[in-house]
Each structure stands twice: as C-alpha cells, then as structure tokens.
Amino acid sequence: MRKLNEEANVDMILTAVIAGIMFAIAIPIIFSVLGGIDYTTVDAGFSGTPALNASNSLLTNVNTFFTIGPIYLVVVAAVGIIAAVLLLRGR
C-alpha cells in the first residue's frame, strides 16, 4: 500500500491559506484599478466604445473567477485535512 506523505498534507492546507490571502489582496486591487479608469477619455480616440465594452467583459470574467475561487479554496483545504485525518487514523 502507498505511504501517505505528511508534508504534502500540510502543503495542501498551506496552499489554501496562501490562495485565500491572494484573493483577499487581489479583490480590492483589481476592482479599484478597473473602477478608476476613465473610459470616456479612452474611448474618445476610437469610434464607438471599445474600452468600455472590454472592461465590462473583463469585469464579468473577473466576477466569475472570484465567485468560483472560494470553491477552490474549500476543496484544496478539504483534501489536505482529509489526507491528514487519514494519516492520523492509519497510525
């Protein structure tokens, strides 16, 4: 039978913690940068509103990413915790 790696379990939980910190830092930065752009000035040089359209599409995709991101955190942390419990149970 395959031996469980104790360090890998801790690494999985640490990965979830690091990803959570990255999400917490990235959310205000991304939305403040996108909210601070003056799209009317950018679009003045073009016919139509390509910058506004691109930013709306980008915001939609970023919202989807940050909606699915917490599921990733829970899954990675759960895998690490379950593996750690299995390791302790096997002793």
Secondary structure as UniProt FT lines:
FT   HELIX           6..35
FT   HELIX           39..43
FT   TURN            44..45
FT   HELIX           50..90
//
